[in-house]
Amino acid sequence: MAKMNILVTATTFPRWKDDTEPSFVFVLSRLLSIHGYNVTVLVPHSYGSKKYELMDNLKVYRFPYFVPYRMQRVCYQGGILENLKRYKLAVLQLPLLFAFEFLNMARLIKKEKIDAIHAHWIVPQGFLAYLCKKLYGIPYIATAHAGDVFPLKSKFFRFLSNLAIKDSDFCTANSSFTKKKLLKISGRKDIKIIPMGVDLSVFSERNKNEDLRKRLGVKKEFILTVGRLVEKKGIKYLISSMKDVIKKFPDAKLVIVGDGPERKGLEILAKDLKLDGSIIFAGSVENRHLPEFYATADLFVGPSIVTESGDTEGLGIVFLEALASGTCVIGSNVGGIPDIIKHNDTGLLVNQKSPGQLANAIIRLLSDKGLRRRLASSGRKMVKEVYSWRLIGKRFNELAASIK
């Protein structure tokens, strides 16, 4: 029996080896390949990336949508929503992204003899898959990651999303919160919750590295946060919470891994609060080095918020990576985070935009090593049972195998 040819479309994907961009679409695509599918990936081009390459048996095509290439502004470096806010040019380029992605999808359907499409993000990929189904009869799976549905206020984009969701052969959401948003848009009730996962062979307590502490200059309590420095990550509230934390733990260090448009403002905030000696901006870290950060930290904190536009954390893969590494977590009670963090069971939840609650939770856990261990152990067990890539890959494989 011939292998099924699947076209995976997305706007977030590693641009080159050891990139700092999120890799979950790459990992899932690779798992589909391991399950026996011929997988072709179509993603936007980025300045410096190859237009075509093989990555672990995946055929990866990257389509340019503007010249000169160095001026492409819509994707990567924080995501579409953040880039549309930062760059007027990105707003002008958005229709071009839609057009060139569709043209390349049509080209690859013929060139690679595509049997099915897996579209990550409802708009634009899900809607473009909808068009391909109408024109070429290609079935598709639409997967929502939250950033594509939370901020949808435009009636036009909600209309496109409704078409994409309703006509998909299968529609999946990365969390229960994302599913509720999809239900409001389309009314479709058979949406399946299939989160993204974590590789338990990569993220483990075994990666603990005391040399990392020395390199960072962390002598005692090591508090970690990881993420793109954008509004929805709520890092400014975590920085503000450190004022109270260092009263109890004067040698504690907050290590911020990631970069983004808010970095300069956050550095100024830390200096204004006289916290610059307690906060380390580590910048972007290659994905292959992240496991040792998670495993070495005493505590991981993700202070995400809901922005005015409605954008928030759809799931929070960083929490999965931290828990898989044996590190206790604190998160905000927003978006899909409560799917992962069950308060006083797999971690601690606090209200968003509350430096006081963050400080209290951090102090509580740093003061009680036994509690940290219990919550981390419970969290790792939950990750192993629900969120391992092996299980997630199996569930998506079952969907792909069910497409007619």
Secondary structure, 3 states (H helix, E strand, C coil): CCCCEEEEECCCCCCCCCCCCCCHHHHHHHHHHHCCCEEEEEEECCCCCCCEEEECCEEEEEECCCCCHHHCCCCCCCCHHHHHHHCHHHHHHHHHHHHHHHHHHHHHHHHCCCCEEEEECHHHHHHHHHHHHHHHCCCEEEEECCCCCCCCCCHHHHHHHHHHHHHCCEEEECCHHHHHHHHHHHCCCCCEECCCCECCCCCCHHHCCHHHHHHHCCCCCEEEEECCCCHHHCHHHHHHHHHHHHHHCCCCEEEEECCCCCHHHHHHHHHHCCCCCCEEEEECCCHHHHHHHHHHCCEEEECCCCCCCCCCCCCCHHHHHHHHCCCEEEEECCCCHHHHCCECCCEEEECCCCHHHHHHHHHHHHCCHHHHHHHHHHHHHHHHHHCEHHHHHHHHHHHHHHCC
